[in-house]
Amino acid sequence: MQFSLTFGKQQLAVSLSRKRGRPRNPSCYRLHQLVAYLKRLVTDKHLAGHPASRVLRRVFENGKIKKALGLNLAGLILLTGLATPTESILKNNSETEEIVSLTVNAQEVETVTQHTVRLPLDSFVITQGYSFFHRGVDLKEVTGAPIYPIMDGTVEAVFDLHFGYGKHLIINHGSGRKSLYAHLSKIIAQKDQAVDKNTVIGLVGSTGLSTGSHLHLEIWEDGRPLNPLVVLQ
């Protein structure tokens, strides 16, 4: 059986030969564990970035992954593309199939990368991170700096308060995801306005309950807060 996966300009193809029965080789058992881990990385919608890039980050940052399987790095990276096919190939029952051989081929292909998430500020310093008691991140920047949406969407609500978040707005990105931008000195976008990642929606400030000029950013999905630093990776 053959599969192919594209990473940037590299297209990798894998050829797997297998036989029926319970796996006897310990490396096959480790392969079970590895594939389950990689599948979570690929399918977890709470993680930022392209599924392939999420996997590659873990591979390059964690040398133990490579060592655990005992394969060369190219072969290991290739396995990230097998999350869906391997669900039927490496299921945990008596019909589990053992990997007998792994063949990798690489060739140049033309690709176009689409970036769906952007940083809300051109420059900033993180002054407070995400926690249970602080459901967002504080990004320090000078008053008047332009603020951009992290993704395309529609302005759902605009607020001008003298307390709490001060001047702030909420953008609905669809698919249950929303983002909040707080403590603005000026709100430029209007309610129900369609915005893209290049739209200036407001200016950094220190309105509401704030001790200095900064942007407070929150990201929510299906009513649950997400760590913005993870989404913006």
C-alpha positions in Angstrom: 0.0 0.0 0.0 1.3 3.5 -0.9 0.7 6.9 0.5 2.0 10.4 -0.2 2.3 13.5 1.8 3.5 17.0 0.9 5.7 19.2 3.3 6.5 22.5 1.7 8.3 21.6 -1.6 8.9 18.0 -0.6 6.5 15.3 -1.6 7.1 12.1 0.3 5.8 8.7 -0.7 5.7 5.7 1.5 5.2 2.0 0.6 4.1 -0.3 3.4 4.2 -4.1 3.2 2.4 -5.9 6.0 1.1 -9.3 7.2 -1.8 -10.3 9.3 -1.6 -11.3 12.9 -0.5 -9.9 16.2 2.7 -7.8 16.1 5.7 -9.6 17.5 8.3 -7.0 17.0 8.6 -4.4 19.8 9.1 -1.7 17.3 5.7 -2.4 15.9 4.2 -1.8 19.3 6.0 1.5 19.5 4.7 2.4 16.1 1.2 1.9 17.4 1.9 4.4 20.2 3.6 6.9 17.8 0.8 6.8 15.3 -1.8 7.4 18.0 0.2 10.4 19.2 0.7 11.8 15.7 -3.0 11.3 15.0 -3.9 13.5 17.9 -1.6 16.2 16.7 -3.1 16.1 13.2 -6.8 16.0 14.3 -6.7 18.3 17.4 -8.6 21.4 16.2 -7.4 23.4 19.2 -3.8 23.4 18.0 -2.6 26.1 15.7 -1.1 25.8 12.2 -1.3 23.3 9.4 -1.5 19.7 10.7 1.8 18.9 9.0 3.6 21.8 10.6 2.2 20.9 14.1 3.7 17.4 13.7 7.0 18.6 12.3 7.4 21.0 15.3 7.1 18.1 17.7 9.4 15.9 15.7 12.2 18.5 15.5 11.8 19.7 19.1 11.6 16.2 20.6 14.5 13.9 19.8 12.9 11.1 21.8 10.3 10.6 19.2 12.9 9.7 16.6 14.7 7.4 19.0 11.5 5.6 20.2 10.8 4.1 16.8 14.4 3.6 15.7 13.7 5.0 12.2 15.5 7.7 10.4 14.1 11.2 10.6 12.8 11.2 7.1 10.8 8.1 7.6 9.5 9.3 10.9 8.3 12.6 9.4 6.5 10.7 6.7 4.4 8.8 9.2 2.6 12.1 10.0 0.7 11.7 6.8 -0.6 8.3 7.7 -3.0 9.3 10.5 -6.1 8.4 8.5 -5.0 5.3 6.6 -3.3 3.8 9.6 -6.5 3.8 11.6 -7.6 0.8 9.7 -4.1 -0.7 9.2 -2.9 -0.5 12.9 -6.1 -1.0 14.8 -5.6 -2.5 18.3 -7.2 -6.0 18.0 -6.3 -9.5 16.9 -6.3 -8.5 13.3 -3.5 -6.0 13.9 -1.1 -5.9 10.9 2.7 -5.8 11.4 4.8 -3.3 9.5 7.4 -5.4 7.7 9.1 -2.8 5.5 9.1 1.0 5.0 10.2 2.7 1.8 10.5 6.4 1.4 10.8 8.4 -1.8 11.1 12.2 -2.1 10.6 14.6 -5.0 10.2 18.3 -5.5 6.7 19.6 -6.0 5.2 23.2 -6.2 3.0 24.2 -3.3 1.3 27.3 -2.1 1.0 28.0 1.7 -2.1 29.7 3.0 -1.7 31.5 6.3 -5.1 31.7 8.0 -4.0 33.3 11.3 -2.0 36.5 11.8 -0.7 38.4 14.8 -3.0 41.3 15.9 -0.1 43.7 16.3 3.0 44.5 14.2 5.2 44.4 17.3 4.6 43.8 21.0 5.9 42.5 24.3 4.0 39.9 26.2 3.4 41.2 29.7 0.9 38.6 30.9 0.2 35.1 29.6 -2.8 32.8 29.6 -4.0 31.2 32.8 -7.2 29.9 34.5 -7.7 33.4 36.0 -6.6 35.3 32.9 -8.4 33.9 29.8 -6.2 35.8 27.4 -2.8 37.4 26.8 -1.7 41.0 27.3 0.4 42.5 24.5 2.3 45.7 25.4 2.5 48.3 22.6 2.4 52.1 22.4 -1.0 53.9 22.4 -2.3 54.4 18.9 -0.7 51.3 17.3 -3.0 49.6 14.8 -4.8 46.4 15.7 -5.7 43.7 13.2 -8.1 40.7 13.4 -6.3 37.4 13.8 -8.5 35.9 11.1 -11.2 37.1 8.7 -14.6 37.5 10.1 -17.5 39.8 11.1 -17.6 42.3 13.9 -20.2 40.8 16.2 -20.3 43.4 19.0 -18.7 46.8 20.0 -18.5 48.2 23.5 -17.4 51.5 25.0 -17.1 51.1 28.8 -15.4 53.0 31.5 -14.6 49.9 33.5 -13.6 46.2 32.8 -12.5 45.8 29.2 -13.0 49.5 28.4 -13.4 50.0 24.6 -13.5 46.6 23.1 -14.9 44.5 20.3 -15.7 40.9 19.4 -15.1 39.4 16.0 -16.9 36.2 14.9 -14.7 34.1 12.6 -17.3 31.4 12.0 -17.1 27.7 13.0 -17.7 28.6 16.6 -14.5 30.7 16.9 -14.5 34.3 18.2 -11.8 36.8 19.3 -11.9 39.7 21.7 -9.7 42.8 21.6 -9.8 45.0 24.7 -8.6 48.3 26.3 -8.6 50.1 22.9 -8.0 53.8 22.7 -10.2 54.0 19.6 -12.5 51.5 17.9 -12.5 51.8 14.1 -14.5 48.8 12.9 -18.3 49.0 13.2 -20.8 46.3 14.3 -21.7 43.9 11.5 -18.7 45.0 9.4 -16.9 42.3 7.5 -13.2 42.4 8.2 -10.1 40.6 6.9 -6.6 40.2 8.4 -5.4 43.5 6.9 -8.3 45.6 8.3 -7.4 48.0 11.1 -10.2 47.4 13.6 -8.9 49.7 16.4 -5.9 51.3 18.1 -4.0 50.2 21.2 -4.9 52.0 24.4 -5.5 51.7 28.1 -9.2 52.2 28.6 -11.2 50.4 31.3 -9.5 48.5 34.1 -5.9 48.9 32.7 -2.6 50.0 34.2 -0.8 50.7 30.9 -1.1 50.8 27.1 -1.6 47.3 25.8 -3.9 45.0 23.9 -5.8 42.3 25.8 -6.6 39.4 23.4 -8.9 36.5 24.0 -9.8 33.7 21.6 -12.9 31.5 22.2 -14.1 28.4 20.4 -17.5 26.8 21.0 -17.8 28.8 24.2 -14.5 27.7 25.6 -11.4 29.9 26.0 -8.2 29.0 24.1 -4.6 30.0 24.8 -4.0 32.7 22.2 -0.3 32.0 22.2 -1.0 28.4 21.0 -3.4 29.6 18.3 -1.0 32.2 17.0 2.0 29.9 16.8 
